[in-house]
């Protein structure tokens, strides 16, 4: 059974800010033991796509950076290039976006280093001997780091169901080619619904979509499964067959997460932020309304346990009506399945535990 430490958001009784809670959680969860003097420590987070405004607050990241420095280590803030076309598709755009979102050195206290290099080509193979992959592609600077602290803004995701520590490891520590390996699913076209608007061709990063004689055509050999065309189509003419593809996707995601921590036993810590719990990933260039109230902050040295605890706390809330949460509003009901009815966050947790990424059984300790 893994320990997960939790701080709620009440501040009035002890006059304690979120900043103080983060620092106290870091100590309570033993994250200081993850970091050793002289370490190059990766502080892995998601700076948010340009236009998103619910990404992790840089002042929160600063508290972790400062705690790492107190241990005599040298922290750097990091992430990897995106598979889709956007403001973070290469290191230049990614760094500019990070600074625009407040992750400048003066605020965050550490340099931003994009972990997979200038154009996503700096990565190495890591053996995992999984069901889908014998080895996975992990960003070079993630592997080069001596220790890591994973900071995750927990929210929904249209394929993973929940985006927490596991997704931050699996998708977030992979270069674009590794992200493509995980997605693998390919879209299908409902031709009678297509109006030939061409929006899918504008967003496709691999030119897999074309419009011929007023209808979209799909070239599966070029497709990397990023889903940009699905999101861009105004008529719902493009979709994935998630009834057969969702579990294999989650398995691939978890095997990549395992690769991200291989070689760092006892050297990785996790903090999950249950704030601004939106239905979508911070990869979108906008932020939808939260589906449940803000809950608190969690810390652990186990990525599976902290995600399991996060999901349970979110499901325990009364959902907000009038949001993208279409079902399962009552306390105890699966909130992310109420947003994306084909997702299966329970399976993500179960598979991650089965391959040895962490434990699904946890003890919640309120601090």
Protein Blocks (a to p, Z undefined) as FASTA:
>chain_A
ZZdddddfbfklnopafklmmmmmmmmnommmmpcghiacdddddebiahiakbccfklm
mmmmmmmmmnopacdddddddfbdcfklbfklmmmmmmmnopafklnopacddfkbjnop
accdddekiaklmbdcddfklmmpmbdcddddddddfklopacfklmmmmmmpcfklmmm
mnopacdddfklpgolommmmmmmnlpacceehiacddfklpgolommmmmpmnlpaccd
fklmmmmmmmmmmmmmmmmmgoiahiaccddddehiafbdfkbgcdcddfbdcfbdcddf
bfklmmmmmmmmmmmpccdehiablghkbghiafklmmmmmbcfklmmmmmmmnopacfb
dcdddZZ
